[in-house]
């Protein structure tokens, strides 16, 4: 009964070699988010999709891209991973973006993908 | 940007003890969420708070949305070893905007 699924759980890539992380959800939520989390730090939002509308955070490097082909799936593409991109990548979903419906904006996280860059 | 002040940064307690942690912000929040993150896993939602003064329990966990709307606390009663992990508060100000996370409280429980 997993609700937010991330694959793979662990990903090893080489410096500069493109890598794609995937996320799927069974909640039929409108919003999907990608966060980067480094050791002992809070999650940092990279971008989110509200339906098909893409919203990039101002400080997200161009090296990070995202695709959402349908409601259920969202992908994180790292075009040229550097050593500093090694981190846990978390996908999250919420029913809504704004709290118009109480609780609608509550975010549910997947288990994460640990990325190692060699 | 807006940051949450979460304290304490870490706690090392004996099994059976009660635990209290809190978050404060410099601005008014409309939502407070508490998550627990185990090593190598994603954050799991523990309690969500949407109204000032709201007090909500989830088993041994109790959280409150401060009346000033600038703070929230999480209490864990009678801690057990599986309570070990990092607890994050997160909040949202206004009707728009990103979820803002605290830096986490690392809880260690000694059997």
Backbone of each chain as ProteinMPNN parsed JSONL, in Angstrom:
{"seq_chain_A": "XXXXXXXXXXXXXXXXXXXXXXXXXXXXXXXXXXXXXXXXXXXXXXXXXXXXXXXXXXXXXXXXXXXXXXXXXXXXXXXXXXXXXXXXXXXXXXXXXXXXXXXXXXXXXXXXXXXXXX", "coords_chain_A": {"N_chain_A": [[0.819, -1.207, 0.0], [2.051, 1.152, -0.607], [2.446, 4.668, -0.969], [3.89, 6.866, -1.964], [6.371, 6.321, -4.131], [9.735, 5.626, -4.696], [12.27, 5.118, -7.03], [15.536, 4.259, -8.198], [16.279, 3.015, -4.834], [18.878, 3.378, -4.131], [21.436, 4.924, -5.928], [24.173, 4.888, -8.002], [26.384, 6.907, -9.707], [28.559, 8.214, -12.263], [30.84, 10.935, -12.191], [29.667, 13.613, -13.997], [28.056, 12.014, -15.618], [24.871, 11.672, -16.935], [21.921, 11.226, -14.942], [18.856, 9.765, -13.934], [16.25, 10.015, -11.674], [13.365, 8.48, -10.291], [9.903, 8.925, -9.415], [6.812, 7.856, -8.19], [3.282, 7.999, -7.546], [0.427, 6.931, -5.719], [-1.624, 8.346, -4.797], [-3.045, 10.131, -6.244], [-2.503, 12.836, -6.169], [-2.293, 16.372, -6.777], [0.035, 17.873, -6.715], [3.509, 17.549, -7.013], [6.717, 17.2, -5.612], [10.256, 17.819, -5.586], [12.956, 17.307, -3.48], [16.205, 18.046, -2.201], [18.36, 16.527, 0.047], [20.988, 16.867, 2.193], [23.475, 15.39, 4.302], [22.573, 15.488, 7.701], [21.064, 17.762, 7.387], [18.167, 19.84, 6.742], [15.511, 19.035, 4.43], [15.778, 20.436, 1.15], [13.981, 22.337, -1.067], [13.793, 21.752, -4.5], [12.204, 21.975, -6.86], [8.729, 22.097, -7.937], [5.777, 20.535, -9.245], [2.638, 21.663, -10.125], [0.008, 20.044, -11.094], [0.528, 20.14, -14.445], [2.074, 22.325, -14.424], [5.186, 23.701, -14.039], [7.349, 24.634, -11.426], [10.1, 26.273, -10.565], [12.619, 26.56, -8.086], [14.36, 29.521, -7.171], [17.058, 29.243, -6.601], [17.807, 26.8, -7.566], [20.065, 24.815, -9.286], [20.798, 24.901, -12.846], [21.505, 22.47, -13.723], [19.787, 20.631, -12.735], [16.818, 19.125, -13.703], [13.342, 18.524, -14.412], [10.629, 16.283, -15.076], [7.223, 15.645, -15.724], [5.296, 13.403, -16.823], [2.712, 12.438, -16.482], [-0.037, 12.349, -14.089], [0.767, 10.556, -12.133], [3.519, 10.092, -12.201], [6.819, 11.416, -11.738], [9.915, 12.793, -12.674], [13.349, 13.242, -11.866], [15.997, 14.748, -13.359], [19.425, 14.788, -13.53], [21.757, 16.492, -15.141], [24.552, 16.664, -15.427], [26.111, 15.301, -13.154], [27.792, 16.444, -10.279], [30.338, 16.091, -7.709], [29.327, 17.384, -5.542], [26.653, 16.978, -5.73], [25.93, 14.671, -4.603], [23.682, 13.173, -2.522], [20.641, 12.708, -0.578], [17.698, 12.301, -2.353], [14.507, 13.425, -2.263], [11.151, 12.743, -2.941], [7.978, 14.228, -2.849], [4.436, 14.544, -2.272], [1.374, 16.426, -2.55], [-2.084, 17.15, -2.047], [-2.982, 19.664, -2.689], [-1.734, 23.004, -3.415], [-2.066, 25.423, -2.125], [-3.449, 26.177, 1.099], [-6.337, 25.942, 0.838], [-8.177, 23.961, 1.235], [-8.426, 22.478, 4.215], [-5.591, 20.887, 5.245], [-5.028, 20.076, 2.721], [-2.658, 20.85, 1.634], [-0.754, 19.411, 2.88], [2.246, 17.632, 2.898], [3.406, 14.519, 1.693], [5.991, 12.24, 1.944], [8.204, 10.281, -0.093], [10.38, 7.345, 0.217], [12.887, 8.124, -0.56], [15.85, 8.528, -2.623], [19.111, 7.588, -2.503], [21.852, 9.175, -3.724], [24.965, 8.558, -5.082], [27.959, 9.911, -6.191], [30.615, 9.162, -8.171]], "CA_chain_A": [[0.0, 0.0, 0.0], [2.94, 2.313, -0.675], [1.737, 5.796, -1.548], [4.876, 7.594, -2.757], [7.375, 5.297, -4.397], [10.905, 6.152, -5.379], [13.2, 4.123, -7.557], [15.904, 3.224, -7.23], [16.553, 3.521, -3.492], [20.287, 3.774, -4.158], [21.901, 5.125, -7.292], [25.569, 5.288, -8.118], [26.682, 7.41, -11.036], [29.9, 8.771, -12.411], [30.954, 12.379, -12.358], [29.319, 14.085, -15.328], [27.182, 11.097, -16.359], [23.47, 11.992, -16.617], [21.197, 10.25, -14.146], [17.432, 10.061, -13.744], [15.578, 9.408, -10.527], [11.931, 8.461, -10.563], [8.945, 8.957, -8.324], [5.43, 7.632, -8.573], [2.375, 8.125, -6.41], [-0.885, 6.302, -5.867], [-2.555, 9.189, -4.054], [-3.72, 11.021, -7.192], [-2.297, 14.216, -5.721], [-2.025, 17.318, -7.865], [1.345, 18.5, -6.603], [4.659, 16.682, -6.73], [7.883, 17.992, -5.246], [11.566, 17.19, -5.452], [13.826, 17.919, -2.492], [17.538, 17.521, -2.002], [18.715, 16.55, 1.46], [22.343, 16.463, 2.501], [23.605, 14.802, 5.631], [22.32, 16.32, 8.879], [20.402, 19.011, 7.023], [16.764, 19.755, 6.39], [15.27, 18.95, 2.979], [15.801, 21.699, 0.41], [13.118, 22.21, -2.229], [14.385, 22.055, -5.805], [11.087, 22.444, -7.702], [7.508, 21.323, -7.796], [4.783, 20.575, -10.306], [1.212, 21.678, -9.812], [-0.455, 19.41, -12.339], [1.594, 20.183, -15.443], [2.801, 23.585, -14.273], [6.474, 23.512, -13.402], [7.759, 25.774, -10.621], [11.498, 26.08, -10.194], [13.116, 27.463, -7.053], [15.31, 30.467, -7.769], [18.447, 28.841, -6.397], [18.036, 25.454, -8.079], [20.989, 24.891, -10.43], [20.271, 24.468, -14.15], [21.896, 21.068, -13.855], [18.642, 19.833, -12.293], [15.621, 19.293, -14.5], [12.291, 17.606, -13.994], [9.57, 15.965, -16.041], [6.048, 14.997, -15.149], [4.519, 12.988, -17.997], [1.309, 12.242, -16.099], [-0.298, 12.648, -12.681], [1.366, 9.595, -11.213], [4.971, 9.994, -12.271], [7.638, 12.615, -11.855], [11.309, 12.403, -12.781], [14.398, 14.223, -11.614], [17.147, 14.526, -14.215], [20.635, 15.549, -13.221], [22.388, 16.409, -16.453], [25.984, 16.428, -15.282], [26.285, 15.273, -11.692], [29.085, 16.715, -9.664], [30.51, 15.469, -6.403], [28.477, 18.095, -4.598], [25.251, 16.583, -5.903], [25.677, 13.464, -3.815], [22.708, 13.532, -1.482], [19.37, 11.993, -0.624], [16.69, 13.037, -3.108], [13.187, 13.065, -1.743], [9.957, 13.142, -3.668], [6.819, 14.396, -1.975], [3.208, 14.932, -2.968], [0.29, 16.986, -1.763], [-3.306, 17.267, -2.826], [-3.104, 21.042, -3.157], [-0.572, 23.854, -3.159], [-2.459, 26.404, -1.118], [-4.306, 25.525, 2.099], [-7.749, 26.278, 0.712], [-8.888, 22.866, 1.877], [-7.569, 22.18, 5.36], [-4.818, 19.669, 5.092], [-4.766, 19.753, 1.329], [-1.286, 21.141, 1.25], [0.152, 18.568, 3.649], [3.118, 16.884, 2.0], [3.758, 13.145, 2.038], [7.276, 11.961, 1.331], [8.649, 8.944, -0.435], [11.502, 6.869, 1.019], [14.122, 8.76, -0.979], [16.904, 7.856, -3.393], [20.448, 8.033, -2.091], [22.705, 9.284, -4.908], [26.416, 8.6, -4.863], [28.666, 10.329, -7.405], [32.021, 8.733, -8.099]], "C_chain_A": [[0.856, 1.262, 0.0], [2.254, 3.439, -1.422], [2.641, 6.636, -2.431], [6.072, 6.661, -2.897], [8.531, 5.926, -5.138], [11.819, 5.013, -5.796], [14.342, 4.799, -8.305], [16.092, 3.821, -5.828], [17.999, 4.004, -3.38], [20.725, 3.861, -5.61], [23.342, 5.583, -7.253], [25.787, 5.755, -9.553], [28.095, 7.965, -11.056], [29.819, 10.275, -12.579], [30.631, 12.737, -13.802], [28.39, 13.186, -16.118], [25.726, 11.358, -15.962], [22.796, 10.862, -15.852], [19.757, 10.724, -13.966], [16.916, 9.298, -12.539], [14.077, 9.49, -10.775], [11.107, 8.432, -9.291], [7.57, 8.669, -8.895], [4.559, 7.701, -7.327], [1.029, 7.496, -6.745], [-1.978, 7.122, -5.192], [-3.401, 10.078, -4.959], [-3.626, 12.484, -6.758], [-1.904, 15.103, -6.888], [-0.58, 17.81, -7.882], [2.402, 17.444, -6.303], [5.902, 17.558, -6.578], [9.154, 17.149, -5.315], [12.401, 18.022, -4.466], [15.198, 17.264, -2.557], [17.849, 17.621, -0.501], [20.14, 16.037, 1.647], [22.418, 16.091, 3.977], [23.413, 15.843, 6.728], [21.698, 17.674, 8.545], [18.923, 18.766, 6.748], [16.617, 19.584, 4.877], [15.227, 20.337, 2.35], [14.998, 21.522, -0.869], [13.843, 22.619, -3.499], [13.337, 22.659, -6.743], [9.849, 21.637, -7.373], [6.656, 21.488, -9.049], [3.408, 20.698, -9.668], [0.517, 21.259, -11.093], [0.702, 19.444, -13.325], [2.432, 21.456, -15.345], [4.061, 23.377, -13.436], [6.885, 24.79, -12.673], [9.165, 25.509, -10.066], [11.864, 27.039, -9.064], [14.252, 28.298, -7.641], [16.751, 29.984, -7.664], [18.719, 27.406, -6.836], [18.938, 25.531, -9.304], [20.337, 24.363, -11.708], [20.564, 23.006, -14.423], [20.747, 20.124, -13.484], [17.426, 20.174, -13.145], [14.574, 18.286, -14.005], [11.273, 17.426, -15.104], [8.415, 15.321, -15.298], [5.134, 14.604, -16.303], [3.042, 12.745, -17.707], [1.171, 12.48, -14.597], [0.534, 11.794, -11.749], [2.881, 9.649, -11.136], [5.647, 11.359, -12.355], [9.096, 12.166, -11.817], [12.221, 13.573, -12.448], [15.592, 13.837, -12.475], [18.293, 15.409, -13.746], [21.554, 15.401, -14.424], [23.869, 16.078, -16.365], [26.317, 16.439, -13.794], [27.706, 15.595, -11.271], [29.151, 16.074, -8.291], [29.599, 16.11, -5.362], [27.012, 17.752, -4.721], [24.932, 15.278, -5.187], [24.82, 13.833, -2.622], [21.568, 12.532, -1.505], [18.392, 12.879, -1.392], [15.32, 12.504, -2.73], [12.094, 13.595, -2.669], [8.821, 13.265, -2.661], [5.609, 14.782, -2.815], [2.256, 15.616, -1.997], [-0.923, 17.151, -2.669], [-3.402, 18.649, -3.453], [-1.821, 21.792, -2.871], [-0.886, 24.838, -2.053], [-3.431, 25.741, -0.154], [-5.757, 25.941, 2.015], [-8.61, 25.216, 1.357], [-7.985, 22.375, 2.982], [-6.879, 20.84, 5.177], [-4.456, 19.355, 3.666], [-3.324, 19.959, 0.931], [-0.274, 20.309, 2.036], [0.934, 17.673, 2.71], [3.47, 15.514, 2.575], [4.996, 12.748, 1.249], [7.422, 10.492, 0.949], [9.858, 8.561, 0.401], [12.837, 7.455, 0.612], [15.004, 7.874, -1.842], [18.234, 8.449, -2.956], [21.336, 8.006, -3.327], [24.158, 9.409, -4.499], [27.081, 8.931, -6.191], [30.139, 9.983, -7.257], [32.9, 9.546, -9.036]], "O_chain_A": [[0.457, 2.3, 0.527], [1.553, 3.195, -2.404], [2.237, 7.072, -3.509], [6.696, 6.269, -1.912], [8.333, 6.674, -6.096], [12.098, 4.088, -5.033], [14.129, 5.809, -8.976], [16.061, 5.042, -5.679], [18.298, 4.927, -2.622], [20.422, 2.983, -6.419], [23.689, 6.541, -6.562], [25.411, 5.065, -10.5], [28.731, 8.158, -10.02], [28.818, 10.803, -13.062], [31.256, 12.219, -14.728], [27.967, 13.569, -17.209], [25.383, 11.275, -14.782], [23.071, 9.686, -16.089], [19.485, 11.92, -13.861], [17.124, 8.091, -12.408], [13.582, 10.438, -11.385], [11.557, 7.975, -8.241], [7.208, 9.178, -9.957], [5.026, 7.491, -6.207], [0.564, 7.527, -7.884], [-3.109, 6.661, -5.033], [-4.358, 10.705, -4.503], [-4.556, 13.265, -6.959], [-1.276, 14.661, -7.85], [-0.039, 18.125, -8.942], [2.213, 16.568, -5.459], [6.102, 18.521, -7.318], [9.126, 15.933, -5.126], [12.532, 19.24, -4.593], [15.334, 16.094, -2.917], [17.629, 18.656, 0.128], [20.449, 14.899, 1.293], [21.545, 16.431, 4.776], [24.001, 16.924, 6.695], [21.795, 18.619, 9.328], [18.492, 17.63, 6.547], [17.518, 19.957, 4.126], [14.709, 21.287, 2.939], [15.306, 20.643, -1.673], [14.435, 23.696, -3.57], [13.554, 23.713, -7.341], [9.896, 20.645, -6.645], [6.801, 22.451, -9.802], [3.058, 19.926, -8.775], [0.445, 22.023, -12.055], [1.747, 18.843, -13.074], [3.387, 21.636, -16.1], [4.003, 22.939, -12.287], [6.786, 25.887, -13.222], [9.37, 24.64, -9.219], [11.463, 28.203, -9.084], [15.003, 27.833, -8.498], [17.573, 30.277, -8.532], [19.768, 26.853, -6.505], [18.618, 26.234, -10.262], [19.455, 23.505, -11.669], [19.924, 22.386, -15.273], [20.744, 18.957, -13.876], [17.053, 21.338, -13.293], [14.885, 17.337, -13.285], [11.085, 18.297, -15.952], [8.613, 14.549, -14.36], [4.285, 15.394, -16.716], [2.211, 12.84, -18.611], [2.154, 12.778, -13.918], [0.96, 12.256, -10.691], [3.465, 9.29, -10.114], [5.131, 12.307, -12.947], [9.47, 11.284, -11.043], [11.903, 14.732, -12.713], [16.135, 12.741, -12.342], [18.141, 16.62, -13.589], [22.067, 14.315, -14.693], [24.376, 15.286, -17.159], [26.748, 17.454, -13.247], [28.678, 15.087, -11.83], [28.151, 15.577, -7.774], [29.157, 15.454, -4.419], [26.204, 18.188, -3.9], [23.783, 14.838, -5.173], [25.181, 14.691, -1.817], [21.532, 11.627, -2.338], [18.276, 14.072, -1.109], [15.023, 11.316, -2.857], [12.127, 14.744, -3.11], [8.732, 12.475, -1.721], [5.748, 15.286, -3.93], [2.324, 15.412, -0.785], [-0.802, 17.274, -3.888], [-3.843, 18.798, -4.593], [-0.933, 21.293, -2.178], [-0.076, 25.061, -1.153], [-4.165, 24.834, -0.546], [-6.357, 26.266, 3.039], [-9.644, 25.518, 1.953], [-6.881, 21.901, 2.712], [-7.518, 19.806, 4.981], [-3.655, 18.455, 3.416], [-2.825, 19.322, 0.003], [0.933, 20.486, 1.872], [0.362, 17.031, 1.829], [3.782, 15.368, 3.757], [5.04, 12.905, 0.029], [6.85, 9.598, 1.574], [10.323, 9.361, 1.213], [13.823, 7.314, 1.336], [14.919, 6.646, -1.8], [18.449, 9.658, -3.034], [21.554, 6.947, -3.915], [24.527, 10.252, -3.681], [26.795, 8.294, -7.205], [30.817, 10.448, -6.341], [34.107, 9.318, -9.102]]}, "seq_chain_B": "XXXXXXXXXXXXXXXXXXXXXXXXXXXXXXXXXXXXXXXXXXXXXXXXXXXXXXXXXXXXXXXXXXXXXXXXXXXXXXXXXXXXXXXXXXXXXXXXXXXXXXXXXXXXXXX", "coords_chain_B": {"N_chain_B": [[16.093, 34.152, 3.64], [13.003, 33.045, 5.177], [13.378, 31.28, 8.202], [13.128, 28.514, 10.4], [13.46, 28.167, 13.872], [14.532, 25.483, 15.447], [14.536, 23.542, 18.337], [15.589, 21.262, 20.968], [18.801, 20.843, 19.318], [19.791, 18.302, 19.483], [19.046, 15.36, 21.416], [19.6, 13.221, 24.142], [18.323, 10.619, 25.716], [16.897, 8.636, 28.397], [15.254, 5.512, 28.061], [11.753, 5.543, 28.466], [11.542, 8.079, 29.461], [10.014, 11.331, 29.109], [9.792, 13.498, 26.249], [10.437, 16.696, 24.866], [10.208, 19.025, 22.278], [10.651, 21.961, 20.245], [9.567, 24.492, 17.895], [10.154, 27.699, 16.565], [9.13, 30.665, 14.897], [9.768, 33.732, 13.119], [7.702, 34.923, 11.925], [4.143, 34.799, 11.281], [2.592, 31.656, 11.036], [0.494, 29.472, 9.113], [0.213, 26.805, 9.03], [1.452, 23.973, 10.693], [3.655, 21.288, 10.664], [4.787, 18.127, 11.756], [7.434, 15.926, 11.321], [9.009, 12.707, 11.244], [12.164, 11.313, 10.669], [13.805, 8.459, 9.783], [17.103, 6.966, 9.623], [18.323, 6.94, 6.318], [15.821, 6.944, 5.194], [12.726, 8.473, 3.994], [11.107, 11.48, 5.289], [8.472, 10.965, 7.592], [5.158, 11.78, 8.068], [3.971, 12.905, 11.156], [2.232, 14.484, 12.767], [-0.181, 16.908, 11.9], [-1.018, 20.323, 11.97], [-3.443, 22.875, 11.904], [-4.769, 25.031, 12.957], [-4.582, 27.857, 15.122], [-3.732, 27.262, 18.472], [-4.549, 24.667, 18.362], [-4.472, 21.367, 19.553], [-3.129, 18.28, 19.16], [-3.106, 14.753, 19.202], [-1.234, 11.765, 18.62], [-1.104, 8.724, 19.285], [1.524, 8.219, 21.467], [2.444, 10.702, 20.985], [2.151, 14.216, 21.089], [1.192, 17.303, 19.799], [1.215, 20.851, 19.5], [-0.226, 23.784, 18.126], [0.917, 26.896, 18.409], [-0.635, 29.644, 20.15], [0.076, 32.195, 19.373], [0.726, 31.726, 16.819], [3.28, 31.528, 15.996], [4.799, 29.503, 16.86], [5.397, 26.032, 17.687], [5.067, 22.965, 19.428], [6.324, 19.648, 20.08], [5.61, 16.799, 21.878], [6.771, 13.771, 23.259], [5.713, 11.027, 24.945], [6.819, 8.731, 27.463], [9.194, 7.485, 26.199], [10.514, 5.173, 23.782], [12.882, 2.782, 22.411], [12.51, 2.742, 19.578], [11.76, 5.283, 18.966], [13.904, 6.683, 18.235], [15.538, 8.891, 16.017], [15.387, 11.57, 13.569], [13.634, 14.471, 14.124], [11.63, 16.67, 12.415], [10.307, 19.912, 12.267], [7.951, 21.674, 10.302], [6.655, 24.391, 8.485], [4.166, 26.596, 7.093], [3.793, 29.824, 5.861], [1.275, 32.199, 5.415], [-1.004, 32.028, 2.574], [0.149, 30.964, 0.446], [3.216, 29.696, -0.891], [6.291, 28.026, -0.027], [6.931, 25.048, 1.898], [8.513, 25.427, 4.95], [11.334, 24.234, 6.571], [12.483, 23.219, 9.809], [15.741, 22.718, 11.335], [15.908, 20.291, 12.448], [15.659, 17.87, 15.112], [17.675, 15.673, 16.68], [17.053, 12.633, 18.067], [18.073, 10.445, 20.547], [17.721, 7.376, 22.196], [18.316, 5.701, 25.103], [18.336, 2.355, 26.001]], "CA_chain_B": [[14.706, 33.745, 3.677], [12.435, 32.651, 6.47], [13.897, 30.063, 8.793], [12.546, 28.092, 11.657], [14.418, 27.839, 14.914], [14.091, 24.253, 16.083], [15.419, 23.159, 19.448], [17.042, 21.301, 20.892], [19.392, 20.258, 18.114], [19.883, 16.866, 19.745], [18.657, 14.939, 22.752], [19.992, 11.852, 24.478], [17.493, 10.38, 26.891], [16.712, 7.262, 28.859], [13.957, 4.921, 27.715], [10.711, 5.806, 29.452], [11.445, 9.513, 29.736], [9.251, 12.161, 28.182], [10.61, 14.344, 25.384], [9.766, 17.872, 24.342], [10.973, 19.813, 21.328], [9.799, 23.029, 19.752], [9.981, 25.309, 16.766], [9.649, 29.061, 16.582], [9.369, 31.437, 13.676], [9.672, 35.18, 13.318], [6.463, 35.383, 11.304], [2.97, 33.981, 11.563], [2.407, 30.492, 10.181], [-0.864, 28.936, 9.029], [0.289, 25.35, 9.095], [2.638, 23.374, 11.308], [3.73, 19.847, 10.469], [5.901, 17.439, 12.415], [7.855, 14.719, 10.621], [10.116, 11.923, 11.797], [12.95, 10.701, 9.618], [14.759, 7.424, 10.174], [18.271, 6.968, 8.745], [18.161, 6.345, 5.003], [14.414, 6.935, 4.781], [12.12, 9.785, 3.858], [10.34, 11.928, 6.449], [7.117, 10.432, 7.751], [4.311, 12.749, 8.765], [3.488, 12.467, 12.466], [1.073, 15.286, 13.171], [-0.405, 18.132, 11.135], [-1.778, 21.306, 12.744], [-3.926, 23.878, 10.962], [-5.436, 26.148, 13.626], [-3.915, 28.346, 16.315], [-4.233, 26.653, 19.693], [-4.908, 23.264, 18.144], [-3.677, 20.367, 20.266], [-3.447, 17.022, 18.491], [-2.32, 13.607, 19.664], [-1.075, 10.598, 17.753], [-0.478, 7.768, 20.194], [2.289, 8.855, 22.546], [2.89, 12.007, 20.51], [1.217, 15.327, 21.18], [1.748, 18.534, 19.247], [0.317, 22.002, 19.605], [-0.045, 24.97, 17.288], [0.921, 27.979, 19.379], [-1.677, 30.648, 20.014], [0.623, 33.34, 18.635], [0.939, 31.201, 15.455], [4.691, 31.623, 15.672], [5.545, 28.398, 17.438], [4.736, 24.742, 17.848], [5.893, 21.996, 20.147], [6.018, 18.223, 19.971], [5.959, 16.018, 23.055], [6.704, 12.313, 23.17], [5.662, 10.497, 26.306], [7.31, 7.372, 27.699], [9.958, 7.163, 24.989], [10.977, 3.805, 23.556], [14.028, 2.807, 21.484], [12.136, 3.012, 18.178], [11.546, 6.722, 18.787], [15.157, 7.241, 17.738], [15.464, 9.442, 14.668], [15.435, 13.025, 13.491], [12.299, 15.059, 14.074], [11.609, 17.965, 11.741], [9.096, 20.698, 12.165], [7.828, 22.381, 9.031], [5.517, 25.287, 8.53], [3.872, 27.405, 5.911], [3.239, 31.129, 6.195], [0.385, 32.732, 4.399], [-1.809, 31.085, 1.806], [0.991, 30.46, -0.633], [4.591, 29.588, -0.427], [6.865, 26.721, 0.222], [7.028, 24.519, 3.252], [9.805, 25.791, 5.525], [11.717, 23.211, 7.531], [13.477, 23.424, 10.841], [16.973, 21.984, 11.081], [15.776, 18.943, 12.976], [16.09, 17.468, 16.448], [18.108, 14.276, 16.655], [16.705, 11.988, 19.328], [18.694, 9.158, 20.867], [17.086, 6.783, 23.367], [19.133, 4.649, 25.702], [17.459, 1.341, 26.614]], "C_chain_B": [[14.272, 33.34, 5.065], [13.051, 31.354, 6.939], [13.16, 29.779, 10.079], [13.666, 27.774, 12.629], [13.897, 26.619, 15.655], [15.075, 23.877, 17.179], [14.773, 22.067, 20.288], [17.539, 20.671, 19.594], [19.514, 18.749, 18.259], [19.497, 16.596, 21.191], [19.102, 13.501, 22.953], [19.303, 11.514, 25.79], [17.432, 8.898, 27.22], [15.337, 6.762, 28.422], [12.956, 5.171, 28.84], [10.54, 7.279, 29.793], [10.541, 10.197, 28.705], [10.196, 13.112, 27.444], [9.795, 15.548, 24.945], [10.71, 18.626, 23.418], [10.063, 20.878, 20.759], [10.422, 23.758, 18.573], [9.381, 26.695, 16.91], [9.99, 29.738, 15.268], [9.237, 32.918, 13.996], [8.401, 35.746, 12.693], [5.343, 34.385, 11.595], [2.85, 32.845, 10.547], [0.95, 30.039, 10.211], [-0.922, 27.428, 9.158], [1.567, 24.966, 9.82], [2.561, 21.867, 11.107], [4.931, 19.315, 11.226], [6.155, 16.12, 11.693], [8.93, 14.014, 11.44], [10.835, 11.256, 10.629], [13.928, 9.697, 10.218], [15.938, 7.451, 9.208], [17.994, 6.274, 7.419], [16.735, 6.291, 4.497], [13.905, 8.363, 4.598], [11.383, 10.192, 5.114], [8.933, 11.348, 6.434], [6.314, 11.426, 8.574], [3.787, 12.154, 10.064], [2.182, 13.171, 12.809], [1.023, 16.524, 12.297], [-1.339, 19.045, 11.928], [-2.168, 22.458, 11.826], [-4.576, 25.094, 11.627], [-4.666, 26.535, 14.876], [-4.576, 27.744, 17.55], [-4.547, 25.175, 19.571], [-3.929, 22.347, 18.857], [-4.082, 19.015, 19.716], [-2.528, 15.921, 18.996], [-2.308, 12.509, 18.616], [-0.335, 9.557, 18.581], [0.225, 8.485, 21.33], [2.77, 10.258, 22.162], [1.767, 13.027, 20.659], [1.892, 16.557, 20.626], [0.725, 19.641, 19.371], [0.762, 23.119, 18.68], [-0.148, 26.153, 18.242], [-0.116, 29.051, 19.089], [-1.195, 31.863, 19.225], [0.83, 33.016, 17.157], [2.396, 31.313, 15.02], [5.497, 30.476, 16.274], [4.699, 27.135, 17.513], [5.654, 23.857, 18.666], [5.407, 20.584, 19.875], [6.489, 17.545, 21.244], [5.843, 14.533, 22.737], [6.713, 11.788, 24.599], [6.196, 9.071, 26.328], [8.093, 6.84, 26.501], [10.416, 5.701, 24.976], [12.092, 3.843, 22.515], [13.664, 3.137, 20.043], [11.761, 4.471, 17.932], [12.801, 7.398, 18.255], [14.991, 7.724, 16.301], [15.622, 10.947, 14.709], [14.02, 13.545, 13.292], [12.408, 16.449, 13.452], [10.257, 18.628, 11.954], [9.111, 21.365, 10.794], [6.582, 23.239, 9.103], [5.348, 26.051, 7.239], [3.266, 28.717, 6.382], [2.351, 31.602, 5.061], [-0.358, 31.637, 3.665], [-1.041, 30.505, 0.633], [2.379, 30.233, -0.054], [4.999, 28.183, -0.077], [6.755, 26.33, 1.685], [8.433, 24.839, 3.759], [10.124, 24.801, 6.622], [12.635, 23.764, 8.608], [14.685, 22.547, 10.55], [16.963, 20.599, 11.703], [16.263, 18.799, 14.402], [16.426, 15.992, 16.397], [17.886, 13.665, 18.021], [17.395, 10.641, 19.442], [18.076, 8.655, 22.158], [17.937, 5.622, 23.853], [18.223, 3.635, 26.381], [17.705, 1.199, 28.109]], "O_chain_B": [[15.069, 33.298, 6.002], [13.227, 30.426, 6.15], [12.644, 30.676, 10.747], [14.685, 27.19, 12.261], [12.927, 26.713, 16.407], [16.289, 23.891, 16.976], [13.548, 21.953, 20.322], [16.772, 20.041, 18.866], [19.361, 18.006, 17.289], [19.601, 17.46, 22.061], [18.995, 12.671, 22.051], [19.65, 12.05, 26.843], [17.851, 8.04, 26.442], [14.369, 7.522, 28.419], [13.28, 5.024, 30.019], [9.517, 7.68, 30.348], [10.34, 9.704, 27.595], [11.256, 13.477, 27.953], [8.597, 15.432, 24.683], [11.878, 18.837, 23.748], [8.841, 20.731, 20.781], [11.618, 23.654, 18.298], [8.232, 26.844, 17.327], [10.992, 29.431, 14.622], [8.665, 33.301, 15.017], [8.062, 36.91, 12.908], [5.579, 33.282, 12.089], [2.991, 33.06, 9.343], [0.26, 30.206, 11.216], [-1.988, 26.851, 9.371], [2.626, 25.553, 9.596], [1.525, 21.249, 11.352], [5.964, 19.977, 11.322], [5.249, 15.315, 11.48], [9.656, 14.634, 12.218], [10.206, 10.709, 9.723], [14.767, 10.044, 11.049], [15.788, 7.916, 8.078], [17.491, 5.151, 7.394], [16.464, 5.659, 3.476], [14.56, 9.329, 4.992], [11.058, 9.335, 5.935], [8.293, 11.258, 5.386], [6.744, 11.856, 9.644], [3.233, 11.055, 10.083], [1.169, 12.536, 13.1], [2.055, 17.12, 11.988], [-2.333, 18.586, 12.49], [-1.343, 22.962, 11.064], [-4.898, 26.073, 10.954], [-4.16, 25.678, 15.601], [-5.801, 27.716, 17.669], [-4.785, 24.504, 20.575], [-2.714, 22.528, 18.775], [-5.251, 18.638, 19.794], [-1.33, 16.13, 19.192], [-3.247, 12.352, 17.835], [0.895, 9.507, 18.584], [-0.387, 9.259, 22.066], [3.439, 10.92, 22.955], [0.6, 12.741, 20.394], [3.048, 16.829, 20.948], [-0.482, 19.398, 19.349], [1.953, 23.361, 18.482], [-1.208, 26.382, 18.825], [-0.435, 29.33, 17.934], [-1.969, 32.485, 18.496], [1.077, 33.908, 16.345], [2.712, 31.208, 13.835], [6.727, 30.472, 16.209], [3.473, 27.168, 17.416], [6.877, 23.987, 18.601], [4.258, 20.354, 19.497], [7.643, 17.702, 21.644], [4.93, 14.102, 22.034], [7.628, 12.082, 25.368], [6.055, 8.313, 25.368], [7.692, 5.861, 25.871], [10.667, 5.094, 26.017], [12.235, 4.839, 21.806], [14.462, 3.767, 19.349], [11.472, 4.849, 16.797], [12.759, 8.565, 17.865], [14.379, 7.047, 15.474], [15.948, 11.526, 15.745], [13.303, 13.103, 12.394], [13.181, 17.291, 13.909], [9.208, 17.995, 11.838], [10.172, 21.586, 10.21], [5.581, 22.857, 9.708], [6.255, 26.138, 6.412], [2.343, 28.729, 7.197], [2.665, 31.414, 3.886], [-0.348, 30.475, 4.07], [-1.548, 29.645, -0.087], [2.659, 30.54, 1.105], [4.177, 27.291, 0.136], [6.523, 27.155, 2.568], [9.422, 24.557, 3.083], [9.3, 24.549, 7.501], [13.451, 24.652, 8.36], [14.659, 21.73, 9.631], [17.898, 19.821, 11.512], [17.163, 19.514, 14.844], [15.567, 15.159, 16.105], [18.455, 14.117, 19.015], [17.309, 9.805, 18.543], [17.921, 9.418, 23.112], [18.234, 4.689, 23.107], [17.424, 4.001, 27.243], [17.05, 0.391, 28.768]]}, "name": "protein", "num_of_chains": 2, "seq": "XXXXXXXXXXXXXXXXXXXXXXXXXXXXXXXXXXXXXXXXXXXXXXXXXXXXXXXXXXXXXXXXXXXXXXXXXXXXXXXXXXXXXXXXXXXXXXXXXXXXXXXXXXXXXXXXXXXXXXXXXXXXXXXXXXXXXXXXXXXXXXXXXXXXXXXXXXXXXXXXXXXXXXXXXXXXXXXXXXXXXXXXXXXXXXXXXXXXXXXXXXXXXXXXXXXXXXXXXXXXXXXXXXXXX"}
